[in-house]
Amino acid sequence: MAYDTQKNMMDEQPEDAPDEDVIIIKKSWLVAAGIGLGGFVLGALLGYFAFGYAYNRGVADDQAALLRAAGQQGVQAPQPTQPPQRVNGVSVDDDPFLGPEDAPVTIVEFSDFQCPYCKRFRDQTFDALREQYGDQIRIVYRDFPLSSIHPDAQKAAEAGECADEQGLFWEMHDIIYANQVVGLSVDALTSYAEQIDGLDVDQFAECVSSGKYAEEVAADLRDGTSYGVSGTPTFFINGYRLVGAQPLAAFTALIDQELQND
């Protein structure tokens, strides 16, 4: 007697067993669900690694941008610690200074009125140095406007020279830095000049607008470049180069060294 496979299989199934169509559908659903879950996990992993790569790349790009920005703001990227290098023949030119001409230590500053790190030096270190050392130091200000990134720096430098023409450079120097974030347009510079007692504002305004001292500023820039200046502020303490808005201790270490050697 032949064995009826289909009939016997049907007879052996429990009464509540799902029919074949339902079984096929459920199996397909399970397969599809498994594939979907695997795809989700794989997608999540790929997304995680892609995000991680993009994030790390973004951080690296941001860090590079910060370093570029630092250079553009006028301060060099951090350099490996090394003894300050001495540059011979750094001239004070005929630029404005504070302190005795025969002071044992001369600090020549190459600076940019629009540079925030130069402002930091003025706000945090300049007065402290003068208070601590008095007549032992002479501070000389020379112009180094980074005009390609600081569009108002050139005219601000000229404004300083025009105030110096009337013997009021340091008053202009201080008021420019005090108002750096407000603005350094020619009109703004003239309004600051109006606040300086004893300054002839009409003479000052004519001096600035005429570009009378543009070449003087350019000469400072050329000198600074010849001494290796590439960012602001850069200082030469008896010829020893110190770059950036360094903490007070960095200045005092060099000054004390030079006073001991005097």
Secondary structure as UniProt FT lines:
FT   HELIX           5..12
FT   TURN            15..16
FT   HELIX           20..72
FT   TURN            73..74
FT   TURN            88..89
FT   TURN            93..94
FT   STRAND          97..98
FT   TURN            101..102
FT   STRAND          105..111
FT   TURN            113..114
FT   HELIX           116..121
FT   HELIX           122..126
FT   HELIX           127..133
FT   HELIX           134..136
FT   STRAND          137..143
FT   TURN            147..149
FT   TURN            151..152
FT   HELIX           153..165
FT   TURN            166..167
FT   HELIX           169..178
FT   TURN            179..182
FT   HELIX           186..193
FT   TURN            194..195
FT   TURN            197..198
FT   HELIX           201..210
FT   TURN            211..213
FT   HELIX           214..226
FT   TURN            227..228
FT   STRAND          234..237
FT   TURN            238..239
FT   STRAND          240..243
FT   HELIX           248..261
//
